[in-house]
Amino acid sequence: MEPIRPPSERLTRPPVSRCRRVGLVVFGLLTVGYGLLVMSLRPGVLATVAVLAGVAELGLGLWAISSPGRELLLLVNLIGIYLIIAGVDAIVAAVTGERSDERAQAAADPAR
């Protein structure tokens, strides 16, 4: 077991390559675009998008099975992203006095 060293002596991570940065930005833009697309679709078209998303998730699941080390890192990152979004939602709910499910019901029922 390696002894604990002060932060100044610890090994640092190598810098993120330019290609990976571009990939992350493109992935983020695609995610935002997907979210905007889903919000603007009719229910019939939304079902088709859901099927395509399911196929993509199946592919990602098969990839995850083939490389458990990368999958664990991905899972930790996704949980972190979820917790950030849940925290922002909790802050918004505390400030506005509404919960997210109440906002969703209000958006779905305009007569309210």
N, CA, C and O atoms as a GROMACS GRO file, in nm:
protein
  448
    1MET      N    1   0.085  -0.118   0.000
    1MET     CA    2   0.000   0.000   0.000
    1MET      C    3   0.089   0.124   0.000
    1MET      O    4   0.186   0.133   0.075
    2GLU      N    5   0.055   0.217  -0.084
    2GLU     CA    6   0.135   0.338  -0.100
    2GLU      C    7   0.102   0.438   0.011
    2GLU      O    8  -0.016   0.458   0.043
    3PRO      N    9   0.202   0.501   0.071
    3PRO     CA   10   0.173   0.598   0.178
    3PRO      C   11   0.101   0.721   0.122
    3PRO      O   12   0.114   0.756   0.005
    4ILE      N   13   0.027   0.785   0.210
    4ILE     CA   14  -0.044   0.907   0.171
    4ILE      C   15   0.056   1.021   0.160
    4ILE      O   16   0.137   1.043   0.250
    5ARG      N   17   0.049   1.093   0.050
    5ARG     CA   18   0.142   1.203   0.025
    5ARG      C   19   0.067   1.335   0.029
    5ARG      O   20  -0.054   1.339   0.009
    6PRO      N   21   0.140   1.443   0.054
    6PRO     CA   22   0.074   1.573   0.048
    6PRO      C   23   0.030   1.604  -0.094
    6PRO      O   24   0.087   1.549  -0.189
    7PRO      N   25  -0.071   1.691  -0.112
    7PRO     CA   26  -0.122   1.720  -0.245
    7PRO      C   27  -0.015   1.766  -0.343
    7PRO      O   28  -0.025   1.738  -0.462
    8SER      N   29   0.086   1.836  -0.295
    8SER     CA   30   0.189   1.886  -0.387
    8SER      C   31   0.273   1.773  -0.446
    8SER      O   32   0.336   1.792  -0.550
    9GLU      N   33   0.276   1.658  -0.381
    9GLU     CA   34   0.356   1.546  -0.429
    9GLU      C   35   0.274   1.440  -0.501
    9GLU      O   36   0.331   1.346  -0.557
   10ARG      N   37   0.142   1.453  -0.502
   10ARG     CA   38   0.058   1.354  -0.567
   10ARG      C   39   0.069   1.365  -0.718
   10ARG      O   40   0.097   1.472  -0.774
   11LEU      N   41   0.048   1.253  -0.780
   11LEU     CA   42   0.049   1.252  -0.926
   11LEU      C   43  -0.075   1.326  -0.977
   11LEU      O   44  -0.183   1.314  -0.920
   12THR      N   45  -0.058   1.399  -1.082
   12THR     CA   46  -0.171   1.470  -1.140
   12THR      C   47  -0.221   1.394  -1.262
   12THR      O   48  -0.147   1.317  -1.324
   13ARG      N   49  -0.347   1.417  -1.295
   13ARG     CA   50  -0.403   1.352  -1.414
   13ARG      C   51  -0.346   1.417  -1.537
   13ARG      O   52  -0.315   1.536  -1.537
   14PRO      N   53  -0.331   1.340  -1.642
   14PRO     CA   54  -0.284   1.400  -1.768
   14PRO      C   55  -0.391   1.494  -1.822
   14PRO      O   56  -0.510   1.475  -1.795
   15PRO      N   57  -0.350   1.595  -1.897
   15PRO     CA   58  -0.449   1.689  -1.950
   15PRO      C   59  -0.545   1.619  -2.047
   15PRO      O   60  -0.508   1.522  -2.113
   16VAL      N   61  -0.666   1.671  -2.054
   16VAL     CA   62  -0.767   1.615  -2.143
   16VAL      C   63  -0.732   1.655  -2.286
   16VAL      O   64  -0.704   1.771  -2.315
   17SER      N   65  -0.736   1.557  -2.374
   17SER     CA   66  -0.699   1.586  -2.512
   17SER      C   67  -0.804   1.674  -2.580
   17SER      O   68  -0.920   1.680  -2.538
   18ARG      N   69  -0.762   1.742  -2.684
   18ARG     CA   70  -0.851   1.832  -2.756
   18ARG      C   71  -0.967   1.754  -2.819
   18ARG      O   72  -1.081   1.800  -2.819
   19CYS      N   73  -0.937   1.638  -2.871
   19CYS     CA   74  -1.039   1.554  -2.933
   19CYS      C   75  -1.148   1.517  -2.831
   19CYS      O   76  -1.267   1.520  -2.863
   20ARG      N   77  -1.106   1.481  -2.711
   20ARG     CA   78  -1.202   1.444  -2.608
   20ARG      C   79  -1.287   1.563  -2.566
   20ARG      O   80  -1.407   1.549  -2.544
   21ARG      N   81  -1.225   1.680  -2.554
   21ARG     CA   82  -1.300   1.801  -2.520
   21ARG      C   83  -1.407   1.830  -2.624
   21ARG      O   84  -1.522   1.860  -2.590
   22VAL      N   85  -1.367   1.822  -2.751
   22VAL     CA   86  -1.463   1.846  -2.860
   22VAL      C   87  -1.575   1.743  -2.853
   22VAL      O   88  -1.692   1.777  -2.872
   23GLY      N   89  -1.541   1.619  -2.826
   23GLY     CA   90  -1.642   1.514  -2.812
   23GLY      C   91  -1.740   1.543  -2.700
   23GLY      O   92  -1.860   1.524  -2.716
   24LEU      N   93  -1.690   1.590  -2.587
   24LEU     CA   94  -1.777   1.622  -2.474
   24LEU      C   95  -1.870   1.739  -2.507
   24LEU      O   96  -1.987   1.738  -2.470
   25VAL      N   97  -1.817   1.840  -2.576
   25VAL     CA   98  -1.901   1.955  -2.614
   25VAL      C   99  -2.009   1.910  -2.712
   25VAL      O  100  -2.125   1.950  -2.699
   26VAL      N  101  -1.971   1.829  -2.811
   26VAL     CA  102  -2.068   1.780  -2.908
   26VAL      C  103  -2.174   1.696  -2.838
   26VAL      O  104  -2.293   1.710  -2.868
   27PHE      N  105  -2.134   1.610  -2.746
   27PHE     CA  106  -2.229   1.529  -2.671
   27PHE      C  107  -2.325   1.617  -2.591
   27PHE      O  108  -2.445   1.590  -2.588
   28GLY      N  109  -2.274   1.722  -2.528
   28GLY     CA  110  -2.359   1.813  -2.453
   28GLY      C  111  -2.459   1.884  -2.543
   28GLY      O  112  -2.576   1.898  -2.507
   29LEU      N  113  -2.413   1.929  -2.658
   29LEU     CA  114  -2.504   1.996  -2.752
   29LEU      C  115  -2.610   1.900  -2.804
   29LEU      O  116  -2.726   1.938  -2.820
   30LEU      N  117  -2.572   1.776  -2.832
   30LEU     CA  118  -2.670   1.677  -2.876
   30LEU      C  119  -2.772   1.648  -2.766
   30LEU      O  120  -2.890   1.629  -2.795
   31THR      N  121  -2.728   1.643  -2.642
   31THR     CA  122  -2.818   1.619  -2.531
   31THR      C  123  -2.920   1.732  -2.518
   31THR      O  124  -3.039   1.707  -2.500
   32VAL      N  125  -2.873   1.855  -2.527
   32VAL     CA  126  -2.964   1.969  -2.520
   32VAL      C  127  -3.060   1.968  -2.639
   32VAL      O  128  -3.180   1.991  -2.622
   33GLY      N  129  -3.008   1.941  -2.759
   33GLY     CA  130  -3.093   1.933  -2.877
   33GLY      C  131  -3.198   1.824  -2.865
   33GLY      O  132  -3.313   1.842  -2.904
   34TYR      N  133  -3.158   1.709  -2.810
   34TYR     CA  134  -3.252   1.599  -2.788
   34TYR      C  135  -3.362   1.641  -2.691
   34TYR      O  136  -3.480   1.612  -2.713
   35GLY      N  137  -3.324   1.709  -2.585
   35GLY     CA  138  -3.424   1.755  -2.488
   35GLY      C  139  -3.522   1.853  -2.550
   35GLY      O  140  -3.642   1.844  -2.527
   36LEU      N  141  -3.472   1.946  -2.629
   36LEU     CA  142  -3.561   2.042  -2.697
   36LEU      C  143  -3.651   1.972  -2.797
   36LEU      O  144  -3.768   2.007  -2.810
   37LEU      N  145  -3.598   1.873  -2.867
   37LEU     CA  146  -3.677   1.797  -2.962
   37LEU      C  147  -3.790   1.723  -2.892
   37LEU      O  148  -3.905   1.727  -2.938
   38VAL      N  149  -3.759   1.656  -2.783
   38VAL     CA  150  -3.859   1.578  -2.711
   38VAL      C  151  -3.969   1.668  -2.657
   38VAL      O  152  -4.086   1.630  -2.657
   39MET      N  153  -3.934   1.788  -2.610
   39MET     CA  154  -4.034   1.878  -2.556
   39MET      C  155  -4.130   1.929  -2.663
   39MET      O  156  -4.242   1.969  -2.631
   40SER      N  157  -4.089   1.928  -2.790
   40SER     CA  158  -4.171   1.986  -2.894
   40SER      C  159  -4.249   1.883  -2.976
   40SER      O  160  -4.319   1.921  -3.070
   41LEU      N  161  -4.240   1.756  -2.943
   41LEU     CA  162  -4.302   1.651  -3.025
   41LEU      C  163  -4.444   1.617  -2.981
   41LEU      O  164  -4.482   1.634  -2.865
   42ARG      N  165  -4.522   1.566  -3.078
   42ARG     CA  166  -4.655   1.513  -3.048
   42ARG      C  167  -4.637   1.374  -2.988
   42ARG      O  168  -4.531   1.314  -3.003
   43PRO      N  169  -4.742   1.322  -2.919
   43PRO     CA  170  -4.727   1.191  -2.854
   43PRO      C  171  -4.690   1.077  -2.949
   43PRO      O  172  -4.611   0.990  -2.911
   44GLY      N  173  -4.746   1.074  -3.071
   44GLY     CA  174  -4.714   0.966  -3.165
   44GLY      C  175  -4.568   0.968  -3.206
   44GLY      O  176  -4.503   0.864  -3.211
   45VAL      N  177  -4.516   1.086  -3.234
   45VAL     CA  178  -4.376   1.099  -3.273
   45VAL      C  179  -4.286   1.072  -3.152
   45VAL      O  180  -4.177   1.017  -3.165
   46LEU      N  181  -4.334   1.113  -3.035
   46LEU     CA  182  -4.257   1.092  -2.913
   46LEU      C  183  -4.234   0.943  -2.887
   46LEU      O  184  -4.130   0.904  -2.836
   47ALA      N  185  -4.333   0.860  -2.922
   47ALA     CA  186  -4.318   0.715  -2.905
   47ALA      C  187  -4.206   0.663  -2.995
   47ALA      O  188  -4.128   0.576  -2.954
   48THR      N  189  -4.197   0.715  -3.116
   48THR     CA  190  -4.089   0.673  -3.206
   48THR      C  191  -3.953   0.713  -3.151
   48THR      O  192  -3.858   0.634  -3.155
   49VAL      N  193  -3.944   0.834  -3.098
   49VAL     CA  194  -3.818   0.880  -3.038
   49VAL      C  195  -3.784   0.793  -2.917
   49VAL      O  196  -3.667   0.762  -2.894
   50ALA      N  197  -3.886   0.753  -2.840
   50ALA     CA  198  -3.862   0.668  -2.724
   50ALA      C  199  -3.806   0.532  -2.766
   50ALA      O  200  -3.718   0.477  -2.701
   51VAL      N  201  -3.858   0.477  -2.876
   51VAL     CA  202  -3.807   0.349  -2.926
   51VAL      C  203  -3.662   0.363  -2.970
   51VAL      O  204  -3.578   0.278  -2.940
   52LEU      N  205  -3.631   0.471  -3.042
   52LEU     CA  206  -3.493   0.494  -3.086
   52LEU      C  207  -3.400   0.512  -2.966
   52LEU      O  208  -3.287   0.463  -2.966
   53ALA      N  209  -3.448   0.584  -2.864
   53ALA     CA  210  -3.367   0.601  -2.743
   53ALA      C  211  -3.346   0.466  -2.674
   53ALA      O  212  -3.238   0.441  -2.620
   54GLY      N  213  -3.448   0.380  -2.675
   54GLY     CA  214  -3.434   0.247  -2.616
   54GLY      C  215  -3.330   0.163  -2.689
   54GLY      O  216  -3.254   0.090  -2.625
   55VAL      N  217  -3.328   0.173  -2.820
   55VAL     CA  218  -3.227   0.100  -2.899
   55VAL      C  219  -3.087   0.152  -2.865
   55VAL      O  220  -2.994   0.074  -2.850
   56ALA      N  221  -3.074   0.284  -2.853
   56ALA     CA  222  -2.944   0.342  -2.817
   56ALA      C  223  -2.902   0.296  -2.677
   56ALA      O  224  -2.785   0.266  -2.654
   57GLU      N  225  -2.998   0.291  -2.584
   57GLU     CA  226  -2.966   0.246  -2.448
   57GLU      C  227  -2.926   0.099  -2.447
   57GLU      O  228  -2.838   0.059  -2.371
   58LEU      N  229  -2.990   0.019  -2.532
   58LEU     CA  230  -2.952  -0.121  -2.542
   58LEU      C  231  -2.808  -0.135  -2.590
   58LEU      O  232  -2.731  -0.215  -2.537
   59GLY      N  233  -2.772  -0.055  -2.691
   59GLY     CA  234  -2.634  -0.056  -2.739
   59GLY      C  235  -2.536  -0.013  -2.632
   59GLY      O  236  -2.429  -0.074  -2.617
   60LEU      N  237  -2.571   0.092  -2.557
   60LEU     CA  238  -2.483   0.136  -2.448
   60LEU      C  239  -2.472   0.029  -2.339
   60LEU      O  240  -2.366   0.011  -2.280
   61GLY      N  241  -2.582  -0.042  -2.314
   61GLY     CA  242  -2.578  -0.150  -2.214
   61GLY      C  243  -2.485  -0.262  -2.256
   61GLY      O  244  -2.410  -0.315  -2.174
   62LEU      N  245  -2.490  -0.299  -2.384
   62LEU     CA  246  -2.400  -0.403  -2.434
   62LEU      C  247  -2.255  -0.357  -2.426
   62LEU      O  248  -2.166  -0.435  -2.392
   63TRP      N  249  -2.231  -0.229  -2.458
   63TRP     CA  250  -2.096  -0.175  -2.446
   63TRP      C  251  -2.050  -0.179  -2.300
   63TRP      O  252  -1.934  -0.210  -2.272
   64ALA      N  253  -2.141  -0.146  -2.209
   64ALA     CA  254  -2.106  -0.144  -2.067
   64ALA      C  255  -2.069  -0.283  -2.016
   64ALA      O  256  -1.979  -0.297  -1.934
   65ILE      N  257  -2.138  -0.384  -2.067
   65ILE     CA  258  -2.107  -0.521  -2.024
   65ILE      C  259  -1.968  -0.561  -2.071
   65ILE      O  260  -1.896  -0.634  -2.003
   66SER      N  261  -1.929  -0.512  -2.189
   66SER     CA  262  -1.800  -0.552  -2.244
   66SER      C  263  -1.682  -0.481  -2.177
   66SER      O  264  -1.568  -0.527  -2.189
   67SER      N  265  -1.708  -0.371  -2.107
   67SER     CA  266  -1.597  -0.298  -2.044
   67SER      C  267  -1.642  -0.246  -1.906
   67SER      O  268  -1.678  -0.129  -1.893
   68PRO      N  269  -1.640  -0.333  -1.806
   68PRO     CA  270  -1.695  -0.294  -1.674
   68PRO      C  271  -1.619  -0.180  -1.606
   68PRO      O  272  -1.679  -0.107  -1.528
   69GLY      N  273  -1.491  -0.163  -1.634
   69GLY     CA  274  -1.416  -0.054  -1.569
   69GLY      C  275  -1.464   0.082  -1.615
   69GLY      O  276  -1.488   0.172  -1.534
   70ARG      N  277  -1.479   0.096  -1.747
   70ARG     CA  278  -1.530   0.223  -1.802
   70ARG      C  279  -1.675   0.244  -1.760
   70ARG      O  280  -1.718   0.357  -1.737
   71GLU      N  281  -1.751   0.134  -1.751
   71GLU     CA  282  -1.892   0.144  -1.714
   71GLU      C  283  -1.906   0.199  -1.572
   71GLU      O  284  -1.994   0.281  -1.546
   72LEU      N  285  -1.820   0.155  -1.483
   72LEU     CA  286  -1.828   0.204  -1.346
   72LEU      C  287  -1.800   0.354  -1.340
   72LEU      O  288  -1.869   0.427  -1.269
   73LEU      N  289  -1.702   0.400  -1.414
   73LEU     CA  290  -1.672   0.542  -1.420
   73LEU      C  291  -1.789   0.620  -1.479
   73LEU      O  292  -1.825   0.727  -1.429
   74LEU      N  293  -1.850   0.567  -1.584
   74LEU     CA  294  -1.966   0.630  -1.646
   74LEU      C  295  -2.082   0.638  -1.547
   74LEU      O  296  -2.149   0.740  -1.538
   75LEU      N  297  -2.105   0.529  -1.475
   75LEU     CA  298  -2.215   0.526  -1.378
   75LEU      C  299  -2.195   0.632  -1.269
   75LEU      O  300  -2.290   0.701  -1.232
   76VAL      N  301  -2.075   0.644  -1.220
   76VAL     CA  302  -2.046   0.745  -1.117
   76VAL      C  303  -2.069   0.885  -1.173
   76VAL      O  304  -2.125   0.970  -1.103
   77ASN      N  305  -2.028   0.909  -1.296
   77ASN     CA  306  -2.050   1.040  -1.358
   77ASN      C  307  -2.198   1.068  -1.375
   77ASN      O  308  -2.243   1.179  -1.347
   78LEU      N  309  -2.275   0.969  -1.421
   78LEU     CA  310  -2.418   0.989  -1.441
   78LEU      C  311  -2.490   1.014  -1.308
   78LEU      O  312  -2.580   1.097  -1.301
   79ILE      N  313  -2.450   0.943  -1.204
   79ILE     CA  314  -2.510   0.968  -1.073
   79ILE      C  315  -2.478   1.109  -1.026
   79ILE      O  316  -2.563   1.177  -0.969
   80GLY      N  317  -2.356   1.153  -1.050
   80GLY     CA  318  -2.319   1.289  -1.013
   80GLY      C  319  -2.401   1.393  -1.088
   80GLY      O  320  -2.447   1.491  -1.029
   81ILE      N  321  -2.421   1.371  -1.218
   81ILE     CA  322  -2.502   1.464  -1.297
   81ILE      C  323  -2.645   1.465  -1.246
   81ILE      O  324  -2.706   1.572  -1.234
   82TYR      N  325  -2.700   1.346  -1.216
   82TYR     CA  326  -2.835   1.340  -1.163
   82TYR      C  327  -2.847   1.416  -1.030
   82TYR      O  328  -2.944   1.489  -1.009
   83LEU      N  329  -2.750   1.399  -0.944
   83LEU     CA  330  -2.755   1.467  -0.815
   83LEU      C  331  -2.746   1.619  -0.831
   83LEU      O  332  -2.809   1.693  -0.755
   84ILE      N  333  -2.668   1.666  -0.927
   84ILE     CA  334  -2.662   1.810  -0.954
   84ILE      C  335  -2.798   1.860  -0.999
   84ILE      O  336  -2.846   1.963  -0.950
   85ILE      N  337  -2.861   1.789  -1.093
   85ILE     CA  338  -2.993   1.831  -1.142
   85ILE      C  339  -3.096   1.826  -1.030
   85ILE      O  340  -3.178   1.917  -1.017
   86ALA      N  341  -3.093   1.720  -0.948
   86ALA     CA  342  -3.187   1.710  -0.837
   86ALA      C  343  -3.165   1.822  -0.736
   86ALA      O  344  -3.260   1.874  -0.679
   87GLY      N  345  -3.040   1.860  -0.714
   87GLY     CA  346  -3.011   1.969  -0.621
   87GLY      C  347  -3.062   2.102  -0.673
   87GLY      O  348  -3.119   2.180  -0.597
   88VAL      N  349  -3.043   2.127  -0.802
   88VAL     CA  350  -3.095   2.251  -0.860
   88VAL      C  351  -3.247   2.253  -0.852
   88VAL      O  352  -3.307   2.356  -0.822
   89ASP      N  353  -3.311   2.138  -0.878
   89ASP     CA  354  -3.456   2.129  -0.868
   89ASP      C  355  -3.503   2.157  -0.725
   89ASP      O  356  -3.603   2.224  -0.704
   90ALA      N  357  -3.431   2.105  -0.628
   90ALA     CA  358  -3.468   2.129  -0.488
   90ALA      C  359  -3.453   2.276  -0.452
   90ALA      O  360  -3.536   2.331  -0.379
   91ILE      N  361  -3.349   2.340  -0.502
   91ILE     CA  362  -3.330   2.484  -0.475
   91ILE      C  363  -3.443   2.565  -0.538
   91ILE      O  364  -3.498   2.655  -0.475
   92VAL      N  365  -3.476   2.533  -0.664
   92VAL     CA  366  -3.585   2.603  -0.731
   92VAL      C  367  -3.716   2.580  -0.658
   92VAL      O  368  -3.795   2.674  -0.642
   93ALA      N  369  -3.741   2.458  -0.612
   93ALA     CA  370  -3.863   2.428  -0.538
   93ALA      C  371  -3.867   2.506  -0.407
   93ALA      O  372  -3.973   2.554  -0.366
   94ALA      N  373  -3.754   2.518  -0.342
   94ALA     CA  374  -3.751   2.591  -0.215
   94ALA      C  375  -3.776   2.740  -0.235
   94ALA      O  376  -3.842   2.804  -0.154
   95VAL      N  377  -3.724   2.794  -0.344
   95VAL     CA  378  -3.739   2.937  -0.370
   95VAL      C  379  -3.880   2.969  -0.419
   95VAL      O  380  -3.939   3.068  -0.376
   96THR      N  381  -3.935   2.886  -0.508
   96THR     CA  382  -4.066   2.916  -0.566
   96THR      C  383  -4.181   2.857  -0.487
   96THR      O  384  -4.295   2.901  -0.504
   97GLY      N  385  -4.156   2.761  -0.402
   97GLY     CA  386  -4.263   2.699  -0.324
   97GLY      C  387  -4.338   2.592  -0.401
   97GLY      O  388  -4.441   2.544  -0.355
   98GLU      N  389  -4.289   2.551  -0.518
   98GLU     CA  390  -4.351   2.446  -0.597
   98GLU      C  391  -4.254   2.330  -0.612
   98GLU      O  392  -4.133   2.348  -0.617
   99ARG      N  393  -4.311   2.210  -0.620
   99ARG     CA  394  -4.228   2.094  -0.650
   99ARG      C  395  -4.231   2.068  -0.798
   99ARG      O  396  -4.320   2.117  -0.868
  100SER      N  397  -4.135   1.990  -0.849
  100SER     CA  398  -4.125   1.965  -0.993
  100SER      C  399  -4.247   1.891  -1.046
  100SER      O  400  -4.290   1.918  -1.158
  101ASP      N  401  -4.304   1.798  -0.968
  101ASP     CA  402  -4.423   1.727  -1.016
  101ASP      C  403  -4.542   1.820  -1.026
  101ASP      O  404  -4.628   1.803  -1.112
  102GLU      N  405  -4.550   1.919  -0.938
  102GLU     CA  406  -4.658   2.018  -0.947
  102GLU      C  407  -4.638   2.106  -1.070
  102GLU      O  408  -4.736   2.141  -1.136
  103ARG      N  409  -4.514   2.141  -1.103
  103ARG     CA  410  -4.487   2.219  -1.224
  103ARG      C  411  -4.522   2.138  -1.348
  103ARG      O  412  -4.576   2.193  -1.445
  104ALA      N  413  -4.491   2.008  -1.346
  104ALA     CA  414  -4.522   1.923  -1.460
  104ALA      C  415  -4.672   1.911  -1.480
  104ALA      O  416  -4.720   1.915  -1.593
  105GLN      N  417  -4.748   1.896  -1.371
  105GLN     CA  418  -4.894   1.889  -1.383
  105GLN      C  419  -4.952   2.021  -1.432
  105GLN      O  420  -5.045   2.022  -1.512
  106ALA      N  421  -4.897   2.131  -1.385
  106ALA     CA  422  -4.945   2.262  -1.429
  106ALA      C  423  -4.916   2.283  -1.577
  106ALA      O  424  -4.997   2.342  -1.648
  107ALA      N  425  -4.802   2.234  -1.624
  107ALA     CA  426  -4.768   2.248  -1.766
  107ALA      C  427  -4.856   2.159  -1.852
  107ALA      O  428  -4.890   2.196  -1.964
  108ALA      N  429  -4.894   2.041  -1.800
  108ALA     CA  430  -4.976   1.949  -1.877
  108ALA      C  431  -5.122   1.991  -1.880
  108ALA      O  432  -5.194   1.957  -1.974
  109ASP      N  433  -5.167   2.064  -1.778
  109ASP     CA  434  -5.307   2.106  -1.769
  109ASP      C  435  -5.314   2.257  -1.773
  109ASP      O  436  -5.311   2.322  -1.668
  110PRO      N  437  -5.324   2.317  -1.894
  110PRO     CA  438  -5.323   2.462  -1.903
  110PRO      C  439  -5.447   2.530  -1.844
  110PRO      O  440  -5.445   2.650  -1.818
  111ALA      N  441  -5.557   2.455  -1.820
  111ALA     CA  442  -5.679   2.514  -1.764
  111ALA      C  443  -5.662   2.545  -1.616
  111ALA      O  444  -5.744   2.616  -1.558
  112ARG      N  445  -5.560   2.494  -1.558
  112ARG     CA  446  -5.535   2.512  -1.415
  112ARG      C  447  -5.498   2.650  -1.377
  112ARG      O  448  -5.475   2.677  -1.259
   0.00000   0.00000   0.00000
